[in-house]
Amino acid sequence: AVAVVGAGPAGLLAAHDLRRRGYAVTVFEKDAAIGGCLTGKIPAWRLPRAVALRDLSVIAALGIAVRTGVEVGRDVALSELRRQFAAVLLLPGFAGAGRLLAMLDEERPPARGRLLAADPVTCETGLPGVFAGGDAVSGPATVISSLALGRRAAASAHRFLSGTDLRADALPAVPRPLLWRLDIDEAERKRRERTPVMLQPFAPPLDEEEAVEEAKRCLDCSCGLCVKDCEFLTSYCRSPKELARQVKAGVKDALKMVYSCNICSLCAEVCPVDLDTGAMLLAARQQAVREGVGPLPAHKPIVSYYRAGVGSTFTLAMAEPGRQHSKRLFFTGCALPAVSPRNTLAVYDELRRNFPGTGVLMFCCGAPAELIGLEGEFERTCRAIREHAERLGAEELITACPDCTHTLKTGLPELKITTVWEALARRWSPPALRAGARVAIHDSCKAHHEPATHDGVRALVASAGAVIEDVEYAREKARCCGNGGMIYPVDPKLAQRVIQRRAGESPLPMITYCAGCRSALASGGKESIHILDFLLNEGDLHTVARRKPTGSIARYANRLRTKWAFRRLQPPAAR
């Protein structure tokens, strides 16, 4: 563990660098907030407070402990810090140098002023393991100079803690420019000439739109939070900046990388500035298709499955039996009918009971086409869904799949999209078959921004008598199951690592509310169970959770069985 005294530019950069190297860092600051001169002395018109605070938020995001209102030398002794921490960095700024001198056993202040004495190359003081830098050593200087000394002190502390030579690979100290006294002969006096007036500025200022475009060219991406949470980024880069460069250079030479992202948007959820790497790579996939190099040959089964899901053999659009029109439709999607016709019919039965007049739209939402870059096919799918809804008089689609929910909200914003789980959470009372069962819930990555779905699923699971133990990456920060983004045929080893990482978050059986997620987790050997099997299947929980995923041929057959079962349904009065 390392202690950093001072939360100005030098101290914060030193803490940032040491934390990035894996050290536990605690910052001590005598003021009530961090930032030093960045927020306390530099005027807001020069450095806007919102900009400074946004950048300072990285400190908390990196897990650096900050103790404000603590002055070293008054509230805590330097000797105490040396006992508690393996290294101490004194970076308090010019104003804080005086009090620290006495603790370093200085008999008198240096001749050049009350500054801390430190080696200009290694930042060592007279005490082992204690380093100093910033304005407390150099005197008042620029912010850049303070940052440079903070980084130099952090590098020396790292070498000290690693047991290596402090001067190994250390940059030499650059002396201040020498001030020369020059004897200059007095020049002949000349009359001042009027400066010509320029009719136009040499370089006109940027307007607002140009300034925004110019700012977008800068991608200062180095905190590493998204890389830490993503198997894809860990495998392919050190920061999204590298991916952006590869994509800009041309997608043709980076196709495997472009098609290996789950498009789960967890990176945007953890990024301090909301950078969505998945959105960038989705655009790259669309570009690959336009250039004729995408999708990949490995995507052929996905394309076939998708086209079957929008073809006449496996699709169905009907009002509730006995009616000509329905204001709402149960949008089944592809996955649920493919793995369980019984559960699909059971959900529709509950919807008819609680929302009379609900019809059925058995159709693919278009997510497979969208995720592999087939923009034209995705737009045609959205158009077909819109036409079916208009023909049946529907204004609302009720979905059972989070991928469908996300895709339909994106492609058909004019329709109301509701999930089965939020619609039935307060109306459906399934039998309490799981009293006392302890389970974890796998939230779908496509449901990051669906809090009503999160709450509805948990309410239904609790109504069955189960005890829920949430995993760390839940709700809006849920991790992908591994099959998102259609990556499995492109990089199966990466997909398995994603599956195992998600499965390892809990030893308990995982409940999913996405049939595709359940298949992915089960393929990795994880005990997992779809919420409808959890609520309706009377079998032993662990036996049901260990069931293997449904095979490809069986999935096609089940979709036909579901369609035929819907067609055989009777009007409510005839049941």
N, C-alpha and C positions, 0 to 999 in steps of 0.2 A: 504494500500500500504506500502511496505517495501523498504528501501534504503539499499544497500550493498556497502560499500566503499572498493574497492580493487577487482581486477579480477584475483587474483592468485588462487592457489588450494583451500585455505580456503574460499575465497569469492565466487568462482564459485560453490562449493559444497553447501554452505549455500543458494545461490540463487536457485540452482536446487531443494533442499529439500523444500524450502518455496513455490516455484512455483508448485511443485507436491502437496502441501497441498491446493492450490487454491489461494494463495496471488498474487497480482500484484507486481512484483519485478523490480526495476531499479538498475543496477550496475554502479557505478562510478569508472573509471579507469584513472589514470593520463597518462599512456602510450598510444600509438596509437593502440594497439591491446591487446586482452585479453590473458590470459595464465600465466602471471607472470613468475616464474622460470621454468615452464614446457616448455616454448618456448624460454625464454631469457637466461637461465643459464645452464640448463641441456644440455650437448652436444648431437648433433643429433645422434651420433653413439650409445648412451645409450638409448635415447628416440627419435625415428625417427619423424621428423616434420610431415610427412603425418599421422602418427598414432595419434599424439597429436591434429592436426587440425580436424581429423575425430571425435574424441571424443568431442572436443570443439564445434562442430557444433550442438550438442544437445541443447546448450544454446539458440541459435536462434530458433531451432525447437520447443522449449517449449514456445516461445513467451516472453522470458525475455528481457526487454529493457536494452541496454548497451550504456552508454555515455562515449566514450573514449576521451582522451585529456582533462579531467576535473580533476583537483586536488582539493580535499577538503581541505580548509584552505587557498587556493590561489584564485581559481576560484569560489568557492561557500563555504559559511560558514556552520559550523556544526549546528548553530542555525537555519539557513534557512532550512536545511534538516529536523530538528526536527519539524518545522512548517508544512512542506509539507507531511511528512510521519509519519505513526503511530508508526514505530519502525525503528531504525538505527543500522546497524551492522558494526562495524569498524574492518575490516579484511585486512589491507593494506600491510601486510608483514613487515619484520623487518625494511627495509629501510624507510618505510613510517610512522613509529611510532613517530618520533621526532616532526613533524609539528602538529600532532594531540594532543600532550600533552598540548600545550598552550590552545587549544580549550576546553579541559576538565578541565580548571582552575587549572592545577597542578602548585603549587608554585615552586616546584623544581623536578628534575627527581628523580626517585627511586634510592636507593643506588645500586641496582644490574645493573643499566644501564638505558639508555633512552628507557624504555618500557612502554606500557600502563598497568595500574593497573586494574585488573578485577578479580571478584570472580572465583576461579578455578572450581567451580561446575556449576554455573549459567551463567558465563561470564558477569555478571552485572558490569557496571561502576558506578561512582558516580552520573550519570545523569539518571533519570527514562526513560526507553524505549531505552536506548543506551547500546549496548552490544559490547564486543570486544573479539577477539580471534586470532588464528593463530600465526605467528612468531612475530607479533607486541606485543604479550603478553608473549609468551614463549621464545623469542629470536630465533636465527637461529636454525632450527630443520629439521627433515626429512619431505618429502612431506606427508607421512602418518600422522605424528603428526599434520601438518597444516590442513589436511582434517578432522581429528578427532575433532579439536577445532572448525572448521567451522561448522561441523554438530552439535556440542554441542551448539554453539551460535544460530543456526537456531532453534533448539528444544526449547531453552529458549525463543526466540522471539515469537514462536508459543504459548507457555504457557502464556506469557505476554499478547499477543493479545487476547487470549481466556479467560483471567481473572482467570486462575487457578494458583495454587501455583507453583512458579518457581522450587522448589526442588522436586515436586511430580514426582516420577518415574525417576528422573535424576540419571545418573550413577555417582558414586563417582569419584573424581579426583584422578588419580594415580600419586603419587609423583615420582620425578626423582630418579633413583637408588642412594643410599647413597654411597659416596666414602670413603672407609675405608683405614686408614693408617696401614699398616702391617709391623711389624718388622720381617724380615726373615733372619735367619742365612745364611751366605754365604756358598754355596754348594761347594763340592769338585770339582775342575776342572777336566774335562774328555776330552780326545782327541776326535775330531770329527770323526765320522765314515762315510764312503762313503755310500750314499743312493743307494740301489739296483735299477737297471733300470727295469721298467716293460715292458715286451715285447708287451703287448696289454693294451690299456686303460681299466680301470675297467668297465666303461660304455661308449661304443662308441657313438659319437655324432649322432644325427638324420640326415638322408639325407633330401632333400627338400620334397619328397613325404611324408615321415614319419612326418615331421614337420607340413605340411599342415593338415594331418589327426589328429594330436594331437591338433592343433588349433581348428579344427571343433568340438572337444568335448566341448569347452567352448561356452556357449550360454548366453552371458551377455545381458539380455533383460529386461529392466526395465523402459524405458522412457514413455511407456503408450500411445504413439501417435496412434498406430494402434487400441488399445482398445477403445480410445475415438471416433474413426470414424467407429466402427463396432458393430452392434447389437449382432452378434454372439459371438464375443470375450467378450463383456460386460456381456452376459448371462452366459458364460461358464468358464471364467477364469479372473485372474488379469493380466496375461501376457502370451504370447505364450509359454514361458518356461514351464508353468504348463501343457499345452496341449502336449508338446513334452514328458514330463515325463509320462503322461497317455498313449500316443501312444506307448512309449517304453515299458511300463509295459504290454502291450497286447491290441489289438484292440477289442477283444471279449467283454471286460467289459466296453467299451467306444463307442459302435456302434452308439448310438443316437448322441453323440457329433461329431463323425467322419463324419456322414452323414448330419449334420446341417449347414455346411459352404457353403456359396454361391459360393465359388471358384472364387471370382471376382478379386482377387489380388490387391484390394485397399490397403491392409496392406503393400504390397511390395512397392507401390507408395509413401506412407507416411513414411516408415521406413528409418531411417538414414543409415542403412546398408543393405537395400533391402531384408530383411527377408520375405519370402513368405509363410505365414501360410497355405494358400490354397493349394500350391504345396505339402506341407507336408501331409495334410489331404487327398489329392487325392491319394498319394502313400499309405496312410493308408487304403483307400477304396479298392485299388487293393490288398493289403495284406489280407483284410477281405474276398475278393472273393477267393483268393488262399487257405485260411484256411477254406472255406466252410461256413462262417457265414455272408456273404454279397452276393448280395444286400439284403435289408430288405424286409419282406413281403409287407410293404407299397409301395414298388417300383413296384409291379406287373403291375398296369396300365401303368406305364412309359415303362416297358419292352415290353408290348403288343403294345403300340403306336409306339415304336421304330422299332419293328420287322415288323409291318405293313408297316413302311416307307421304308424298304429295301426289302419287298416282291414283287412279280410280280404284285399283284393286284393294288398297288398304285404307282408303279414306271414306268418311261418312259425314254428311251434314244434314241434320234433321231437327225439326221442332219436337217438343215433347209429344209422345204418342197421343193422338186425339186432337192435336192442335195444328194450325197452319203456320203459326208464327210463335217465336219465343223471344222475350226481351233479354234473356241471358242464356248463354251456352256453356256447357261443361266442356272445356278444351282439354282433351285427354293427352295430347302430345303423342309421341311415339313410344317412350320408354315404359310407362306404366302398363299400357295394354300388352306390351311385348313380354313383360315378366309376370303379370298376374291379371288375367281377365276377370277372375273372381273379385279381386279388390277394386278393380276399375268399376265393375257393376255395383259393388257395395257402396262406393262413394257416390255414384250417380243416384242410387236409391235414396241416400240421405239428403242429397241436394233436392231431389223431387219432393221429399217429405217436408223439408224446411223452406224451400223456395219453389212453390208450385209453378209450373210452366217452364222449367229449365229444360232446354234442348241439349243436343250433343253436336260437337264439332270434333271429329276424329281426324286430325291433320298434323303434319309436322310443322313446327313453328318456324323452321328455316335456319335454326342455329348452326347445324353442320355446314351449310352453304356459306353462311356469314363468316364462320370461324376459319374457313380455309380460303377465304378471299373471293368467293364467287358472288360478287355484288349483284350481277344481273339476275341470277337465279334466286337470290334472297329477295330482291325487289318483286319478282314475279310471285313468290310465295306469299309475301305480304299482301299483294294485290288480290290473290285468290282468296285468302282468309277474309279480307275486307268485303269481297263480293259475296261470299257465303253468309257473312254476318248481315249484310244489307238485305239479301234475299229472304232471310228468316226474320228480319226485323229486330236483330239483336243489337243491344247497346253495351253489353257487358260480357266479358269472357272470364270464366272461373277456371283457374289453372291448378293442376296437381304437380307441376314440375317447376322448380325455381329457374331452370334454364329457359323454359318457355315464358315464364313471367318476365324475366329480364329482356328477352328478345322481343316479345310482343310489345312491351312498354316502349322499346326503342323504335320498332318498325311501325307500330300502329298507335301513335299517341292519341288519336281521336277516340279510341275505344277505352272504356273503363276495364282495367285488369285487376282481378281480385284472386287471391289464392284460396284454395279449398280450406286451408288450415285457419286462416283468419275468418272465413265465412262461417265455418262450423264450430269454432272454438267455444262459443257460448250457447250453441243450440244442440250440439250432439252430445249424447251421454253414452259412450261405448261401455261395454261390460268391463268391470274392474277385474281383469284377468291377471294383472301383474303386481298384486299387492306385495310390497316390500322389496321388489326388484331394484337393484342399484344399476343405473345405466348412465352413459354419457351421450351427449347429443352432438352429432356432426352437422353443423350448419353449412349449407351450400355456399360456395364462394360467390355464386351469382345472386345470393340473397343478402349481400352485405348491407344494402340500404332498404331492407324490408323488416323493420322492427315489429310490425303487426304479425308477420309470419313467424318470427322468432317467438313472440309471446304466445301465439296461437298453438304452435307445436308443443311448447312446454306445458301449456294448460291441458292439452289433450293427453300428453304422457302422464302428467300428474293425476289426471282423472282416472287413469287406469290403476292407480295405486303405487306407481313407481317413485323411487327417490332419484333425483337428477343430480349428477355431479358434473358441473360445467368444466370443459377443458380450457386451457389458457387462450387458445386462438378460437374464440367463439364469436357469434353474432357478426358485427361489422368488421371483425378482423379474422374471420374464419379462413383457414387454409384450404386449398384445393384438395379434392379426393385423389387426384393424380391423372384422371382421364380428361380434365378440362382442356379446351383448346385443340382437341383432336390430336394430341401429341403421341398417343401410344404407338401407332404404326410407324412414326418417324423416329422416335427415340425411346424404345421400350425400357431400356435400363434407367433412364432418367424418370420415366413415369413410375417405375417400381420404387425408386428412391422417394419420390413424392408421396406415394401411397404409404410406404413404411414410416415415413416421418409423421404423417397424419395419424396413422394407426397407433403409433407409439405414444401419442399424447395422453392415452388413458388405457389402463388394463381392463376396463369394463367393456361390456358389449356396447357398440355405438349404434344409436338410432339415427337413421337418415330419413329425410323427406323428399329425396330424389332417388328414383330407381336407378339412374346411372351411377350415382355416388355409391349406392349399396353394392352394385356389381363390381365397381372398382375396388372398394375396400375388401370385399369377399375374395377377389382375385389375388389379393396380397395376403390371404390367410387370416384377416381380422374378423373376429366375431362381430357381425353387423346385421342389422335387421331394419327393413323399411317400416315406417311408422304404422302403416296399415296392417302389416303382419303382426306388429307388436300389439295393436289394439284388437285385432279380430281373430288371429290364429290362436287356438287354444293349446297348441303344442308347447312343449318345454322350451323356455326362452333360449337356452344355450344350443339346443338341437336346431331350432329354427335359424338362429344366428350363424350357425356353422354351415348352412346349406350353400352349395356351390352356385355360382352365377348361372343364369339361364343361357344355353348355347344359342348360336346364330340361327340354326334351322328352327329350333323351338320358338325363337322370338318372332319369326315371320308367321309361324303357325298360330301362335297366341294372338297376334294382331288380327288375323282372320276370324278366330273364335270370338274375339271381343266384338268385332263388327257384326257378325251374325247374331250374337246375343243381343246387341242393341236393337237390331231390326225386329227381333221377336218380342220386344217389350210391348205391353198392352197399355191402353189409356188408364189413368188412375182409377176411374170408376169400375173398370173391368178386372182390376187386380184382386 
